[in-house]
Amino acid sequence: MANATVEVSGAQAASWAAELRAALLGAVGPDGSVSPVQVQRSAEMVIAVIGLVFSGVGAAKTITEWWGARRRDGAAVTVLLPDGTRIELAEGSQARLEIAMRQDGTGSH
């Protein structure tokens, strides 16, 4: 099992994070967990944070697929791994995210 933190930002960060959390609940596996959404507000932006405990790369695929459907609406997603790796999703970043999450001790599904 491995863990990660997912940050969602943009105009509707809290509601988008709730959508992503619902999608992740089915992707983390039976031994995984998805924390409730925590909203952090600053003068510049709102960031909604989701904590994950997962196995395999299903969570990475779910995150990138969700972001792909919402990025045109302005959603931004950053994944933080315990080793300090920070991946800001961009076009073509699914493979990088999957590799990073696999190297974080997750193995494959």
N, C-alpha and C positions, 0 to 999 in steps of 0.2 A: 504494500500500500504506500502511496505517496500523497503529498498534499500540495495545494497551490491556492493562490488567492487570485480572484478575477475581479478586475475593476471595470465598471461600465460608466462611461461619462457621455454627456450630451444633454440636449434639451429635456429629454424624458428619461433620465438615467434611472430613477427609482422604478418606474413601471417597466422599462426595458429589462432591468436586472431581475425583476420578478418573473418576467417571461423566460429569461435565460435560466433562472434557477429552476423553474418548472421543467424545462427541457433537460437540464442536467440531472434531475432526480432519477430519471430513467437511464442515464448514461454512466453513472459512477459505479455500477455493479452492486451486488447485494451486501457487500461488506463496506461500501463507501458511504459517504455522507455529504450533504450540502447544507451549509449553515444558512440561517435566515439572512435576508438582505440587510445590510447596515448602510445607512446613508450618511455621508460626510459632506458637509457644506462649507464652502469657503466663499470669499467675495467674488472669485472669478468663475467657479463652477461647482456643480454637484457631482459627486462620485458615489456610486453605489457599489458596495463591496460584497462579494460572495466567497466564503471559504469552502474549499473542496478537499475531501479525502477520496482517492480514486485508485483504481487499478486499470491497467491497459490504456489504450489511447482513445477509447470511446469518448471521453470527456473532451479531448482536444478536437475531435471531429465535430462534436455537438457545438462547441464554442464557435468554431470557424464557420459552420453552416448557419448558425443563428446570426452571427455578425454579418455574413454575406447577405442575408435577407434584410438586415436593418441598417447597414452602413450608409445607404443612400438617404436615409432619414437623419443621418448625423450621428449615429451611435459610434462610439470609440470604445475599444476593448483592449485592456492590457492584462497580461497574465504574469504573475510574479511567482517564482519558484523559490523554495527554501535556500537554494545555493546562491541566490542573488540574481539569477537570470531574470531578465525583464523583457517580455516579448509584447510589443505593441502590434496588434493585428493590422496587416496591410495586405494588399493583393499578393497572393502567392505565399502567404506565411503559414498555411496549414501544415505543410511538411516540416517546417522549422519547429512549430509548436509541438507536433507529434514526436519529433526526435528529442526535443528537450524534455518532454514529459516522460518519454520512455527512458531516457538517461537518468531521470530522477528516481530510478528504482522501480518503475512501474511494470516493466516487462511488457508483454503483449497479451491481448485478450485471447 
